[in-house]
Amino acid sequence: MYCRFPVGRTPWSAAGPLAGLLSFLLLSDCARQPAATGVERIAILRFENLGGGVSEDWMGRAFSEVITAELAGAPGVYAIPSSRMHGLDRVLGPRPVSAPGVSAERTLAIASSATRVGYGEYSVRGGWLASRLAIENPQTGKMTKVVSATAAAGDVIAAASQLARQISSRAAPYPTHSVPALKAYVVAEESATPAVTAQHLIQAIAADPDFGPPYRLLAQLKAQQQDRAAAESVLGQALARARAMPPAERARLELEAADLGGDFAARKNALAALVGLEPNDPTVWRSLADSCMNRREYQQAEQAFHKLLQVEPEDVDALNQLGYAAAFEGSFDAALSALRRYQALRPAEANPLDSQGDVNLLAGRLRQAESFYLQAARKEPNFEGGGDLWKAAMARLMSGDVTGADALAQRYMEAREAAKDPVVEYRKAEWSWVSGRRKAAWKRLETFARGAENGPLRDVASRACAQLAVWSLVLGDRAGAQQVAQKANLLAGPASAGAAMVARFLTEAPASSSEWSVRAERLFPNASEDSIKEFALVYALLLGKEFQPASLLLKKLYDSTSPAADQGLPVMLAWTCLETGRAKDAAPLLLLNPIPSISGVSLFAPFYFPRIYYLRGLVAEKEGKPGEARAHYQLFRQLSGPDPLVWGEEQRASRSQ
């Protein structure tokens, strides 16, 4: 399933020496080679206090914190942070964070793919701190290494550092020598309330102002409390002292600041620094891969996922996303290879089959796509609400076989009826529209909306009216669109308010591009509405045939919006390129088929489907390929139906036959 994320290769454009380092790290490894498995994934669990005093209990977390941090950049080792392990609490059930790891964290470690698990114990007696760490292979249950260390009572940093260096001679020093700072920090990590956590973090910073981790944790806490100004202030204080901190800690602070400020370039530089300093941390490689995917830098995303899989070769989510990265980059065989590995690891699941369907559909192998979607539907009939039957029908429709597609769509509708889906009639109307029967679709959806407006489906009725408004506009009926848009707003609830507002906006009287911009600012004044405002403005400009300003806005959205946010962006951008005389820019944007949504037809799908075929016809015509152009025009006319659209493509396509 297409989870996070189009076409074209965007050049690697990170600025400065960090970009060169990142490119070297990525390209030094052949992206198509099998993943290496030489990295040990070690989880150091909370140590157990064998002494008599509970006042030393905090050292249990301190030992694991220091050892894990010191091993972070060591070659051949990935030390799994306790925060990552406890992130599984919501799946496996909560574990008391202050309990000894031998009893509370072993299951979390194994679930985190640890290949080695460290169990520690310590005691304070006679002015000395004695500690011992045993490393177990969880697959065999055998201890592979036992190390010990002694330090002055209370000097947990010295004792933990000795243990870390016995695991790896390349262990790095912990970023503070202040035991009071460390104590306040680990107590904050295990505190039960935000107020107590903040109090101890402030104490940690006061004890050592050059200790980076408490700044990061405090900034995250403030951000979670929606106090962005306080979070920025905390990070600003930390960055002012960053020169005194280790390079990896500086990079983490810069990453936090970039995330908070939405600065993609700074985020990429920080991630580039981190993968150079801690090349075995899969979470950093995942962040880098996701960032590249969201910026359509697919080749770099593919390479980053390969790096991640060297550390965690059985990470099925990474294999799945690697498949999409390779497909969007144009490497379809490599994409399918990654997804077959995913399927081998999860043979009982439907998602690997669904993803292979998506890759084949992107590549234009429509019958293969349909086959994989149907296999997924057989494997798990209720997977994603039976959406694979819908996707199979769409794949057949894209081939031009409307009769065969109707049969598959009927199977989907029957499955939804058997599941007591209350919006089956809505789905049937969507199918009628997308398969070229537009007047029938309009009447069916209007009937559904009228019957649903006074019951529990009032919100859905509002969305249906918004959909009817868009369809009416596309068919050139602005007056009819205004009527149903007004009704959409009258019926709107929390789930449909955004769609109703956009419908109302689009049905306003025709205007210049500058006037549409003023209207958008007036209707969507809040910064939180910027995204919906920009998309609404794009649709208004396209309806008004204001292609030049629409193209500028679409390019901005295309460059800054995740591909998963709107499958139609590249098609609409290509449309404006063609209308403004830039056919060469349009061609690469039209190479891949848009992946059908499992939830049905997008509210604004008429802006890009089946328009993609008309645009492909124009490109082929301009490239001197009349036969290919005719085939695209024919498919466009077949899926558009006999009803005229406001843009008049049917007439132009007909004249080109």
N, C-alpha and C positions, 0 to 999 in steps of 0.2 A: 504493500500500500504506500502511496505517495504521501509521506508524512510531514515533511518540513519545507519543502522547497517550493522557451527558453533556449535558448539556443545560441550557439556562437561561442568562440573562445575569447575571453577577455584577457588581455595581457596582464601579467603580474606587475602591479604598479605600486607596491609599497615603497615608501620613500626612505632614503638614507641607507647607512651601512647595515642596519638590521634586516633590511629586505634582502641584501646580498647574502647574509648569513642564512636567512630562511630558505632562499632559493637553493643554496648549497646543500643544506640539510635535506630538503625535499628531493632534489634532483640527484643526489649522490646515491639514492636507492632506486633501482628500476621499479617503476610502479606496477609492472605486470608480473613481478616475481612472487613465488609463494612466500607467505609470511614466515619470518623467522620466529623461533620460539625460545630463544636463549635468555630472555629476561625473566628473572625471578620476581614474582609478585608476592611480597612479604607483608604480612599484617602483624604489627606489634601490638598485642592486646594490653589492656590496662593491667599494671602490675598488682600483685596481692601483697598486702601489708602483713608480714608475719611477726611484727613487733607488738608490743603491748599497748602502744599509745595511739588513740584515734586521731590525735592532732597531726600525725604524719600521713593520714590517709590520702591527702591531696597529692602526695608524691606518686601514687599509683598512676594517675593520669599524666603527671609530669614526666615520668620515665618514658612512657609510650610516645608522648608528644615530642620530647627531645630526640629520641632515637629515630623516629619517623622523619622528622625535619632534617636531621643530619644525613640520612641516607637518601634524601630526595634527589640529589644530583649525582649519586654514585653510579658508575658504569655497571650495566648488567643487572640493576636492581630497580624495582618500583615499589616504594614503601607506601602502602595504602593508608591514607589518613583516617583517623577514627570518625571524622565527620562524614566521609563517604560511606563507611560501614554503617553508621547509625542512620544514614539516609534511607536504609532498607527497613527501618523500624516500622514504617507505615505498611509494609508488605508482610513482614515476618512477625510483627507484634513488637511493642516497645520493650526495650531492655533498660534496666536502671543504669544510667551512665556512670554512676559512682561505684558499681559493683565490680569485683575482680573480673578481668577479662576471661579467665579460664572458665568461668561459669556463665558469663553474660554476653560474650562477644565472639565465641568460636563459630557459631552458626552464621553470624554476620560476615565473618572473615571468609568463610568458605563460599557463601553466596556472593561475595565480592570478587570471586575468582582467585583467591590467594593460593599460591603454590607452596608457600611456607607460612607457618603460623608461629609467632613468638610468644611464649608464656613466661612471665617474669615474676619474681618475688623479691622482697627487700625487708630489711629490719634495721632498726636503730638501737644499738646497744653500746654502752661504754664509750660514748663519744665518737662512734664510727657508724657509717652507713654501709651495710653490706648488701650486695645485690647479685642476682643470678638470673640468666636468661637462657631458656631452652628453645631451640628451633625445631619444629616438627614438620615432617612431610605429611599433610593431611590425607593423602591418597593411601599411604602405607601405614600411617600411624606411628612411624619410627622417628626418633629424635636424631636429627642430622648434625646438630651442633649444640654444645652447652658452653656458655661463657660466663664469667663472673667479674665483679669489680668492687673495689672498696674505696670510699672517700670519707672525708670528715663528715660528722653528723650534720645533716641538713644540706650538704652540698650535692644535691641531686643532679645538677648539671654536669659536674665533674664525673660522677659515677655513670650517668647515662652515656656521656661522651666516650668513656672507656669501653662500654659495651658496644656502641655503634662502630667504633674503630676496629673491634674484633670481628665484626660482621663484614666490614669493608674498610680497607686502608684508605680509601678515597672519601670517607665520610667528611662532611664539611662542618665547621664549628657552628654551634647553635647561635642564633642572632642576638642573644643577650647573655651576659655573665652575671646578671643580677637575679639571685634566687628570689628576693621579694617580688620582683616584676613577674617572674615565671609563676610563682605561687598565685598571685592575684589573677593572672591570665587563665590558668587552668581551673581555678575556682570559678571564674566567670563562665568558662566553657560548660561547666557542670551545674551552673545555677538554674533554679527553677523558674525565676521570673525575670522579665526584661529589666526591671528597675535594679534588682540585685546584680544582674549581669553588667549593666552599665556602670554601676558603682565600682565593681572590681576592675573593670577595664580601665576606668579613669585612674584607679590606684596603680595598675600596672604601668600605664604611661608615665605617671608621676615618678615611679621608682626608676624607670629607664626611658627617657624621652626618645631614645634612638632604637627602641624595640618596636618593630613594625607590626607584627600580628595583632596586638590589641587595637591598634588604630583601624585595621581592616575590619575586625569583628564589630567594633563600635560603629563604624560607618554603615556596615550592613544592617545593624540593629536600628539605626536612625532612619535608614531608607525604608525598612520594613514598617516603621511607624509613620511613614509618609512625611518625614521631616527632612526633605531634601537639602535644605539650607544647612542644617546641622551636619548631615553626612558630608557635604562638600567642605564644610569648615574642618571637620576631623581629618579628611584626606589632605586638605591643604596644609594643615599642621604637619602631617606625616611627611608629605613630599618636600616640605621646607627643610627637613632633616634627613632626606633620603641619601645624601652623599655619605653619611656615616653608616648606612645600612648595607648588607650584602646585596650584590646585583640582583639575585632572584627576588629578594624582598622588595627592592625598588620596582622591579617589573610588575610584581603583583599589585603594588599600590597604584602604579600607573594604569594597570588593567581595571582596577576598581573605579578609578576616576574616569576612565574612558567609558566604561559601562554606564556610570551614573550620568555622564554628560552626553551620551549618545555620539561620541566621537569615534567613528569607525577607523580612521587612519591611525589614531593613537592606540586604539584597541589592537589593531593588527601589528603595530610595532611592538607593543607589550607582549603579545603572544609570540612573536618572532623571537624576542629576547628569551622568553621562558622556555621555548622548545630547544633553544641552544644551550641553556643552562641546566635544564632538567629534561633531557630527551626521552626518558622512559616514562613520563607521566601521561597516561592515555587521556586524562581529562583535559589537559591542555591541547593535545592534538585534536580531540573532539571539538573543543571550542574553536580552534583554528579552522577545522574542516567545516563546521557549521557557518562560521563567518564567511568563508569562501563561497559556500553554497548560496548564502543569502545575497552575495554580491555577484552571483553567476560566474565565479572564477572556478569553473568545474574541474579543470586539470589540476589546479592546486588543491582543491578539495579532495579529489581522488587520491592524490599523493599523501595528503595528511591522514586520510582514513587508512591507507596502507600502513603508515607509521603506527597508528593506533592499534591496528590488528597484529603488528609484530609483538606488542606487549600483551594484548588480550585477543588471541586468535579465534576465540569462540564468542566474541561479542556480535550477536546476530543483528542488533540494531545498526552497528557500524557496517556490517556486510550489506544490509539492506540499503543504507544510504550510499554506500560505495557503488552499488548497482545503479542508483539514480545519477550519481555524479558522473560515472563513466558514460551512461546513456546520454545525458545532456551534453557531454563533451564530444559525443559522436562515436564513442567506442562501444558499440552495441554488443559485440562478442565478449568483451571484458566485463561488461555489465551483467550479462547472463551468466558468466562464469562465477562472479561473486554471488549472484542470487542462487545458483545451484549449490554453492557451498552452504549458504544459509538454509536451503531446503534440506540438505543432508543432515544439518544439525537439528532441524525442527521438522521432521518428516510428517508429523501429525497436524501441522498448522496450515491454514489456508493462505496466510499472508505471503510466503515465498512465491506461491503460484500467482497470486494477485499481482505482485511486483513484477514477475516475469511477463505477465500480461501487459502491464503498463509499458515496460521497455519495448516489447514488440510493437505496441501501438505507437509509441513515439517514433519508432523506426519505419512505420508504414507497413509492417507485416501484420495486416489486419486479421487474417484468418488465424494466424498463430496466436495473436492476442486474444481473440475470441475463445480459442481452445483452452488457453490457460485460465481465463476468467471462468469458463464452465467447469474446469477441473477444481478451481477454488470453491465454486458454489457447491459442487458435489462433496468436497472435503468437509466444509463447514457451511451448511445451508443458511445459518443465521449470522454468518460473519458480516459485520458492518451492515446489519439490517438486510441481508440478502443483496447487497449492492453489486456483487459481481455479475448477477444476471442482468442488471441494468447496464453495466459496462460492456458485457458481451453483446447486448442489443445495440449499443452505441457503436461498437467496433464493426458490427455487420452493417449498420446504417452508413458508416463512413465509406464502406466499399461500394455503396450505391444500390445494395440489395434491400430495398425498403420492405418487400414482402417477407423476406427471411428475418429482417430486423423486427418487424411487427410480431412475428411468432415468438421471438425471444422476449420481447417486451411483454407479451401476454403472459408468458411464464413468470416473469417478474411480478406483474400485477396480481396474478393468482396467488403467488407466495405471500405478497403483502396482504391480500384479503384474508388468507388463512391465518396470518399473524394478527388479525384484527386491527390493521393499520387504519386509523380514522381519516387519513388524508389520501386514500387511494385515488379518489376522483381528481384531486389536485395533480397527482402524479400522472394520471391518464391524460389530463389536459396538457401537461408539459410534454408528454411524448407526442401528442398530436401536433403541437407547435414545432418541435425540433425535427419531426419527420415530414414537415412541409404542409400540414393541414391546418392552416392558421385560423381561418374563420371558425372551423369546428373547435379548435383549441380555445379560442376566445369565448365562445358560447358555453363550452363545458366548464371553464374556470369561473365564468360569471355565475353560472348556476350553483356551483360549489360555494362560492363566496356568499351568495344570497342565503343559502341554507345554513351556513355556519356562523353568520354574524351575530346571532342572538344566543348562542350556546357557549360551551367550554372552548370551542375552537375560534373564538372571536379574534384572537391574535393572528391565527392562521388566515382568517378571512381578511384581515387588514393587509397581510403580506400578499394575498391573492389579488387584492385590489391594486396594490402597488405594481404587481406583475402585469395586470391588465393595463395599467397606465403606460408602462414601458412598451408593451405590445402595440397599444394604440398609437403611440408616438412613432414607432417603427413603421406602422402601416399608414402614417400620414394623417391620422385623425386626432389633432390636438384638442379639439373641443371635447370629444369623448374621453380623451385621456384626463382632462381636467376634472370631469365628473367623477371618475373612479378614483383619482388621486385624492379628491376631497373626502371621499368615503373612506379611503385607506387611513387618512389622518383622524377621522372621527372614531374609527374602530381601534386605532393603534394602542398597543400595550407595550410593556418593556421589550418584548422580543421583536416587535415589528416597527418600533418607532423610527429607527434609522432608515429602513426601507421606505416608510411612508413619507418621511421628510424629503428624501431624495426624489421620490415621485412627484411630490408637490413642487419642488424646485424645478424639475425638468419640464413641467407643464406650464410654467410661466410664459408670458408672451415672448416671441422671438426678439432678440436684441443683439447688439454688437458684443464682441468678445470682452471689451472693457466693462460693459454693463453687466455681463454675466459674472465677471470677477467681483464686482461690487455687490451683486446679489448674493454670491456665495459667502462673502465676508459677513454680510448682514445675517444670513440664515444660520451660519455655523461660526459664531464668534469665539468659541472657546478653543484653546490650544489642543485640548484632548480630541477635538473634532477635526483636526487638520487633515487626517487621512481621508475621512468620508467627504470632506469638503473638496479635496483635490479630485477625487474620483467623480463626484457629482459634476464638478466643473468640466472635466474631460467629456463626460457623456453629453452635457449641454452643448459644448463646442462642436462635437461630432454631429449632433443633430442639426446644428446650425451651419454645418459645412465650413466651419472656421478651422481649417486644417493646419495652418501654420502655428497659431497659438496652441492648438491642441497637441501638435507634435512636440513643442517645447516642454509642455507639462508632462506628456507621456514619457518623454526621454528622462525627465527627472524622476518620475515614479518608477520607471523601468530600472534605473540605476540604483534606486534606494529601497525598493520594495522586494521582499522575499518572493521568489517565484511561486511559492505555495499560496500567496495572498490572492493572486488573480491570474488564472491561466490565460486570460484574454489579453493581457498587456502587450506581449510581443506582436500579436495579430493586429491590435489597434494601432500600435506604433508603426507597423509596416504599412498599414492603410494610409496613415498620414504621410509617410515617406513617399508612397506612390502618388498621392494627390499633390505633393509639392515637388515632384520631379526628381526624386531620389530613389530610383528603382534598385540600384545596386545596394543601397542600405536596407531596402525592404527584403531582398531575397533571403539572406540568412535568418531573418526573423520568422520566416514561414516554413522552414525545413521540417520541423517536428510537429506532430499532431498534438493538440491539447488533450490531456488525460481527462476522461469524463469523471465528474464528481460522483461519489457513491450516494450522495444525497439528492441527486437529480439535476435538473437544469438550473444553472445560475440565473438569478434575477436579471442580470444584464448580459446574458449569453447572446442575445440578438445582435450585439455590437461586434461579435467576433465569430459566431457560428450560425450558419454555414459560410459566412463572409470569407473565411480563410481560403475557400476553394476559388472564389471569384478573384481574390488577390493573387493567388498562385497562377491563375489563368493570365492575369495582366502581366506578371513577371515573365511567364513563359512566352507570351506574345512579344514582349520587348526584347527577349533573348533570341528571337527568331525560331521558336519552337511551336509552330501552329498546331500540330497534332496534340501535343501536350496541353496547350492552351484550351483547345476544344474539349478535351476530356475533363479538365477542371471546371470549365464553364457549364458543361452538361451536368456534372454532379451538383454544382451550385444551384442551377435552375431546378433540378430534381428535388433538392432538400428545401428550397425556398417556397415551393408551391406556386399556385397561380396568382396569389394575391400580391399586388404591387407594394414595394417598400418605398419609404420616403426618399431613399437615395437613388432609386431607379437602376440598380445594377442589373436586374433581370432584362430590362430593355437593351442595355449595353451589351450584356452577355449574348442575348439573342441575335443582335446585329453582327456579332463576331463569329457566329456559327458558319 
